[in-house]
């Protein structure tokens, strides 16, 4: 009896100690964390820590999350908790230089108006006009504001990058500087006074870049690149002088980041008289910088153009009869998500890219760099001779000459790693004398994005005019370019960030509960629709059988209509009950899980400890009795 009382007392003491330890830990160890998640999702990358710790003045982060509307939606609830806890980790790492404020905007409240005013995107979640808000508004001491309009659970692998990018922009709001080298007139050409020739409008991508960066145009014939650039954009490097190639080489070796668009056949590169067919055929349309590519461990054969049967675009081609027929044109390629790197911050959010007469990028065997494809063709592809796609090729002829290689061809890639100069014998002629010794190897791993196409920049390959006369995008080409420049123009800490693992874990039991409830609702809805349809048909038959002069409905018809109204009311009531039961089932499951985690498991551990203690005590008594018998 005494042993039972002692065991019971011990259990009570253990439970009391367990509760006391939890209370004390909750009050004193709030900042202590151990991350056991796969991929360490709650642990900031070193680059994010550096960004948070480099803030010179206090930033304010206002987190808007409609918690009440998220109730009963496990994906939103768990992801909302993850975002909040990650923001709290930024606040902790910043050591007082980030102030986090959490808001719960209820429908039709002042907080909702405030969220709308800041540009947050509300997602409809009900039939009553209720909108769910899940975004972040950041501001610095001088009033500069940055907004993440909505945290999409489908893009959660980019969560840390988006937050770190916001913090960096707020901490360093100065406009970034972009150097532009281009042999294509993407900036447009003003008409010459007195000339009958029309001007050339600026490309849309040039206008977008101009709103985001301070653009400094660099003459391709020059021999220097100005200091102070955050990123270098090179478009169609056609027959660049060695002095400019050397300047690019030294810029990249010195830690500069570049995005370069080359092309075996740039369809945008036209002769001065586009109607002169002889000039069109003799006009060089390729661009390449083989010397630089060689030093970076990459090659692109200008005599080869990528074609893709599976991803070919449909074009209208005039046949012998004079009619225009739709045909698949294999040099023009549309790539979807499965042909884009979803782990890279530049292409991970894109859904469609259009290329035209693009080249093929390949890593050189034994290179010191890492070659990471960003966009690639399907396996039903062929590297076709560029001469076949120049001029006005017949789509049918190209289809007949197509032979699939069974391999993916890379159209865009990121190149990183340590490299040596492309000019080991020193600067070429034309380079001005500099007091600074030329760099023979990279001071840090290079980070360059190469694209084997220039048409990806052209308006006609990603913009079109709709029936209302307004311009709409049909592909994500501009987003691809802006993403690349934005990524490369960031600090090394921001560039070092990569897509993180997925946080989502399926709540199978919750999803099962929801699916069952929805199935019940859908079944009842279909049943009601059939009932309504039958009643209406019966009413129509009765009206057709009645004399047209009769304006009074028969009692039977009135009874049918009354029954219909009753059925509608019952269906609505049943729908509300199903939704209520769904929430009750989900909340009940959550309560059971909380009890299991906070009470049952510790109790089992405590009982196990008591049992182990009792077992050891009995063994000691048995040992003493055995010794006494001896």
BAVEXBA-277777 format. One record per residue (C-alpha): residue in three letters; y, x negated, z negated. Coordinates in steps of 0.5 Angstrom, whole numbers, plus 2048, in hexadecimal, padded with zeros to 3 digits. Layout:
N
ALAYXZ ...
***
This chain:
630
UNK800800800 UNK8057FA7FE UNK8037F7805 UNK8057FD809 UNK80C7FE805 UNK80D7F7806 UNK80C7F780E UNK8107FE80E UNK8167FA80A UNK8157F480F UNK8167F9815 UNK81C7FC812 UNK81F7F5811 UNK81D7F3818 UNK8207F981B UNK8277F8817 UNK8277F1819 UNK8267F2820 UNK82C7F7820 UNK8307F281C UNK82F7ED821 UNK8317F1827 UNK8377F4823 UNK8397ED822 UNK8377EA828 UNK83B7F082C UNK8417EE828 UNK8417E6828 UNK83D7E482E UNK8407E9834 UNK8427E3838 UNK83B7E0837 UNK8377E183D UNK8307DF840 UNK82F7E1847 UNK8287E3849 UNK8297E684F UNK8267E4856 UNK82B7E085A UNK82F7E0853 UNK8337E5855 UNK8387E684F UNK8397DE84F UNK83F7DC853 UNK83E7D7858 UNK8427D0857 UNK8477D185C UNK8497D8859 UNK84A7D5852 UNK84E7D0855 UNK8537D5859 UNK8537D9852 UNK8557D384E UNK85A7D0853 UNK85F7D6852 UNK8667D4850 UNK8687DB84E UNK8657E184B UNK8627E6850 UNK8617ED84F UNK85A7F1851 UNK85A7F8851 UNK8537FB852 UNK852802854 UNK84C805853 UNK84A80D853 UNK84580D84E UNK84481484D UNK843815854 UNK83E80F854 UNK83A81384F UNK833815852 UNK834810857 UNK83080A855 UNK83280585B UNK839806859 UNK839806852 UNK8357FF852 UNK8397FC857 UNK83F7FE854 UNK83D7FB84D UNK83B7F5851 UNK8427F4854 UNK8467F584D UNK8417F084A UNK8437EB84F UNK84A7EC84F UNK84A7EB847 UNK8467E5849 UNK84C7E384D UNK8517E5847 UNK84D7E1842 UNK84D7DA847 UNK8547DB848 UNK8567DA841 UNK85B7DF840 UNK85E7DE847 UNK85B7E584A UNK85C7EB847 UNK8577F1848 UNK8597F8848 UNK8537FD849 UNK85580484B UNK85180B84C UNK85580F851 UNK853816850 UNK85481B856 UNK85B81E857 UNK85E81A852 UNK864815851 UNK85F80F851 UNK85C812858 UNK86381285B UNK86480B859 UNK85D80885C UNK85F80C862 UNK866809862 UNK863802861 UNK85F803868 UNK858804864 UNK853808869 UNK85080E865 UNK849810868 UNK848818868 UNK84281A863 UNK843821862 UNK845828865 UNK84B829861 UNK84F823864 UNK84D81E85F UNK84D817861 UNK84A81085E UNK84E80A85D UNK84B80385C UNK8507FE85E UNK8547F885B UNK85C7F785B UNK85E7F0859 UNK8657EE858 UNK8697E7856 UNK86F7E6852 UNK8747E6858 UNK8717ED85A UNK86D7EB860 UNK8677F0861 UNK8607F0864 UNK85B7F5864 UNK8547F6865 UNK8537FD867 UNK84C7FF866 UNK8467FB863 UNK8417FD868 UNK83A7FC865 UNK8377FB86C UNK83C7F486C UNK83A7F2865 UNK8387EB867 UNK83F7EA868 UNK8427EC862 UNK8437E585E UNK8477E3865 UNK84B7E9865 UNK84E7E885E UNK84F7E185E UNK8527E1865 UNK8577E7862 UNK8587E285C UNK85A7DC860 UNK85F7E0865 UNK8627E385E UNK8637DC85B UNK8657D8862 UNK8697DE866 UNK86C7D986B UNK86A7DB872 UNK8657D6875 UNK8677D287B UNK8627D2881 UNK8637CD887 UNK8617D088E UNK85F7CC894 UNK85D7D089A UNK85D7CF8A1 UNK85D7D78A2 UNK8637DB8A1 UNK8617DF89B UNK8687E0899 UNK86B7E389F UNK8707E08A4 UNK8777E38A5 UNK8797E58AC UNK87E7E08AF UNK8857E38B0 UNK8867E58B8 UNK87E7E48B9 UNK87A7EA8BC UNK8747E88B8 UNK8727EC8B2 UNK8727E98AB UNK86B7E88A8 UNK86A7EC8A1 UNK8687E889B UNK8607E9899 UNK85F7EE893 UNK85C7E888F UNK8627E4890 UNK8667E988D UNK8617EA887 UNK8617E3886 UNK8697E3886 UNK8697E8880 UNK8647E487C UNK8667DD87D UNK86C7D887F UNK86A7D6886 UNK86C7CF888 UNK86A7CF890 UNK8687C8892 UNK8697C5899 UNK8627C389B UNK8657BD89F UNK8687BB898 UNK8647B5894 UNK8667B788D UNK8647BD889 UNK86A7BF884 UNK8687BE87C UNK8687C4877 UNK8637C887B UNK85E7CC878 UNK85A7CE87E UNK8597CC885 UNK8587D188A UNK8567CE891 UNK8557D3897 UNK8527D089E UNK8537C989D UNK8537C88A4 UNK8537C08A7 UNK8577BE8A0 UNK85A7B78A0 UNK8567B289C UNK85C7B1898 UNK85C7B9896 UNK8547B8895 UNK8557B2890 UNK85B7B688C UNK8567BC88B UNK8507B7889 UNK8557B4884 UNK8577BB881 UNK8507BD880 UNK84E7B687D UNK8547B7878 UNK8517BD875 UNK8557C287A UNK8517C887C UNK8507CB884 UNK84E7D1888 UNK84D7CF88F UNK84B7D4895 UNK8487D089B UNK8457D38A1 UNK8417D18A7 UNK8457D78AB UNK84B7DA8A8 UNK84C7E08AC UNK8537E08A9 UNK8557DA8AD UNK8577DC8B3 UNK85B7D88B9 UNK8627D98BA UNK8617DE8C0 UNK85B7E28BD UNK85A7E68C4 UNK8587DF8C7 UNK8517DF8C8 UNK8517D88CA UNK8557D68C4 UNK8517DA8BF UNK84A7D68C1 UNK84D7CF8C1 UNK8517D08BB UNK84E7CD8B5 UNK84D7D28AF UNK8497CE8AA UNK84B7CB8A4 UNK8477C689F UNK8497C089B UNK8427BC89B UNK8447B6898 UNK8467BA891 UNK8407BE892 UNK83B7B8892 UNK83E7B588C UNK83D7BC888 UNK8367BC88A UNK8377C288F UNK8367C3897 UNK8387C889C UNK8367C78A3 UNK83C7CA8A8 UNK8377CB8AD UNK8337D08A9 UNK8357D78A7 UNK8327DC8A3 UNK82F7E28A5 UNK82B7E88A1 UNK8277ED8A4 UNK8267F189D UNK82E7F189B UNK8317F18A2 UNK8377F68A3 UNK8377FB8A8 UNK83C7FB8AE UNK83E7FF8B4 UNK83D7FB8BA UNK83E7FD8C1 UNK8387FE8C6 UNK8387FE8CD UNK8398058CE UNK8408048CA UNK83D8088C4 UNK83E8058BD UNK8388058BA UNK8368038B2 UNK8327FC8B2 UNK8307F78AC UNK8347F18AD UNK8317EB8A9 UNK8367E68A9 UNK83A7EB8A5 UNK8377EC89E UNK8387F1898 UNK8357EE891 UNK8337F388B UNK8327F1884 UNK82B7EE885 UNK82E7E988A UNK8347E7885 UNK8337E387E UNK8347E8879 UNK8347E2874 UNK83A7DF876 UNK8417E2874 UNK8447E187B UNK83E7E687E UNK83B7E9879 UNK83F7F0879 UNK83F7F0881 UNK83B7F5884 UNK83D7F488C UNK83F7EE890 UNK8407EE897 UNK8407E789B UNK8417E68A3 UNK83E7E08A7 UNK83D7DC8A0 UNK83A7D589F UNK8347D389B UNK8357CE895 UNK82F7CA893 UNK82F7C588D UNK82D7BE88F UNK8277BB88C UNK8287B6887 UNK82F7B8885 UNK8327B787E UNK8357BE87E UNK8327C587D UNK8327CA883 UNK8337D1880 UNK8327D6886 UNK8377DC885 UNK8367E088B UNK8307E088F UNK82C7E3895 UNK8267E7895 UNK81F7E3897 UNK8207E789E UNK8257E28A0 UNK8267DD8A5 UNK82B7D78A6 UNK82D7D88AD UNK8317D48B2 UNK8387D58B1 UNK8397D58B9 UNK8357DB8B9 UNK83A7DF8B5 UNK8407DC8B8 UNK8447E08BD UNK8427E88BD UNK83A7E78BC UNK8367ED8BE UNK8337F08B8 UNK82C7F28BB UNK82C7EB8BE UNK82C7E88B7 UNK8277EC8B4 UNK8227EA8BA UNK8247E38B8 UNK8237E48B0 UNK81D7E18AD UNK81D7E28A5 UNK81C7DB8A1 UNK8197DE89B UNK81E7DB897 UNK8257DC894 UNK82B7D9896 UNK8317D8892 UNK8387DA894 UNK83C7D888D UNK83A7D3888 UNK83D7D0882 UNK83C7C9881 UNK83D7C587A UNK83B7BE878 UNK83D7B7878 UNK83F7B487F UNK8427AE882 UNK8487AD887 UNK8477AF88E UNK84B7A988F UNK8477A388C UNK84B79E891 UNK8527A088E UNK8577A5891 UNK8587A6898 UNK85E7A589C UNK8647A989B UNK8637AA894 UNK8697A8890 UNK8697A288C UNK8687A4884 UNK8687A087E UNK8627A487B UNK85B7A187D UNK8577A5881 UNK8527A987E UNK84B7A7880 UNK8477AC87C UNK8487B3879 UNK84B7B2872 UNK8487B9870 UNK8427BD873 UNK8457C0879 UNK8467C887A UNK8467CA882 UNK8457D1885 UNK8437D088C UNK8437D6891 UNK8407D5898 UNK8457DA89B UNK84C7DC89C UNK84B7E389F UNK8497E5898 UNK8517E4897 UNK8537E989D UNK8567F089B UNK8517F38A1 UNK84B7F189D UNK84C7F4897 UNK8527F9898 UNK8527FF89C UNK85780589D UNK85480C89B UNK85581389E UNK85B81489A UNK85F80D89D UNK85E809896 UNK85B803895 UNK854802891 UNK84F7FD890 UNK8487FD893 UNK8467F6890 UNK8487F288A UNK84A7EC88E UNK8517EC88A UNK84E7EC883 UNK8497E6885 UNK84F7E2887 UNK8537E4881 UNK84D7E387C UNK84C7DC87F UNK8537DA87F UNK8547DD878 UNK84E7DA875 UNK8507D3878 UNK8577D3876 UNK8557D486E UNK8547CF869 UNK84E7CB869 UNK84C7CF863 UNK84C7D5867 UNK8497D386D UNK8437D0868 UNK8417D7866 UNK83C7DB86A UNK8397E286A UNK8357E3863 UNK82E7E6863 UNK82E7EE862 UNK82F7F185C UNK82C7F885E UNK8257FA85B UNK82280085D UNK822806857 UNK81B80985A UNK81B80E854 UNK822810855 UNK82181085C UNK81B81485B UNK81F819857 UNK82481A85C UNK82081B862 UNK81C82085E UNK82282485C UNK825823863 UNK81F825867 UNK81F82C862 UNK82682D864 UNK82582C86C UNK81E83086B UNK822836868 UNK82883586D UNK823836873 UNK82083C870 UNK82783F86F UNK82983E876 UNK823841879 UNK824847874 UNK82B848876 UNK82984787E UNK82484C87D UNK82985187A UNK82E85087F UNK829851884 UNK827858881 UNK82E85A880 UNK82F858888 UNK82985D88A UNK82C862885 UNK833862888 UNK83086288F UNK82C86888E UNK83286C88B UNK83687088F UNK83D86C891 UNK84187188E UNK83E870887 UNK84386C883 UNK83F86D87C UNK83986887A UNK83386C878 UNK83186B871 UNK82B866873 UNK830861876 UNK834862870 UNK82E86086C UNK82D85A870 UNK834857870 UNK834858868 UNK82D855868 UNK83084F86C UNK83684E867 UNK83184E861 UNK82D849865 UNK833844866 UNK83584585F UNK82E84385D UNK82E83D861 UNK83483A85F UNK83283B858 UNK82B838859 UNK82F83285D UNK833831856 UNK82D831852 UNK82982C856 UNK82F827856 UNK83082884E UNK82882784E UNK829821852 UNK82E81E84D UNK82A820847 UNK82481C84A UNK82881684C UNK82C816845 UNK825817841 UNK822812845 UNK82880D843 UNK82780F83C UNK82080E83C UNK82180783F UNK82680583A UNK822807834 UNK81C803837 UNK8217FD837 UNK8247FE831 UNK81F80082C UNK81880182E UNK8187FA831 UNK81B7F682B UNK8167FB826 UNK8107F982A UNK8127F1829 UNK8147F3822 UNK80D7F6821 UNK80A7F0824 UNK80D7EB820 UNK80B7EF819 UNK8047F081C UNK8047E881D UNK8067E7816 UNK8017EC813 UNK7FB7E8817 UNK7FE7E1815 UNK7FE7E480E UNK7F77E780E UNK7F57E0811 UNK7F87DC80B UNK7F47E1806 UNK7EE7E080A UNK7EF7D980A UNK7F07D9802 UNK7EA7DD801 UNK7E67D8805 UNK7E97D2801 UNK7E77D67FA UNK7E07D77FC UNK7DF7D07FD 
***
